[in-house]
Amino acid sequence: MSKLRGVVLGALIVGGSVYAMKGCLSKQSPDRKVGDSFEKVCSIAKKNVETPERGVHELGRYFSAHLGDLTGAWGDTIAMIESIPDDERHDKRAHEARDAMFKPLRACQTELLEFAQAVSEDERATELMNHAGERLGRTIDIIFGDNIVDGKGHIDIGALEHALVSR
């Protein structure tokens, strides 16, 4: 009887270990999470080429609900890559992350361009996009201070550092 109990106990331990490892190993990488977000953006764009105003609203709702997840996954991706001590492995993983994140956008670039064209040709959709961009700019200015974005739309790291330290 003790031999049978040992076999059963061994099977449970092995089975439990495999189950636990499967759960750990199946955890999605943060770069893949970014890619999944971009797949959703592509889906919204594809679905709304004929209805650009609705598409702008849908994208706004999506980013309002998921921007924290997306920016967190970006940060987690960078942290994951920067934790790799070997430079060659580091660079290889960075290339893999780039490919995983942007593959969905490359796959739907035609639809994204079609959607962007539809938005630009729809007065109300264009107004909504412009308003959203202005609001985002104001939010960044209020949080980080004026002058952190240069005339080309690039973040000035020195100005950002000063804004973070002085606030």
TAMOLIN-V897607 format. One record per run of one state. SS is the DSSP state (helix for helix, strand for strand, loop for the rest). FROM is the first residue (numbers start at 0). LEN is the number of residues. If there is no record, write none. Layout:
BEGIN
ss=(SS SS)
from=(FROM FROM)
len=(LEN LEN)
END
This chain:
BEGIN
ss=(loop helix loop helix loop helix loop helix loop helix loop helix loop strand loop strand loop helix loop)
from=(0 1 25 29 47 51 82 86 107 108 121 122 144 148 149 154 155 156 166)
len=(1 24 4 18 4 31 4 21 1 13 1 22 4 1 5 1 1 10 1)
END
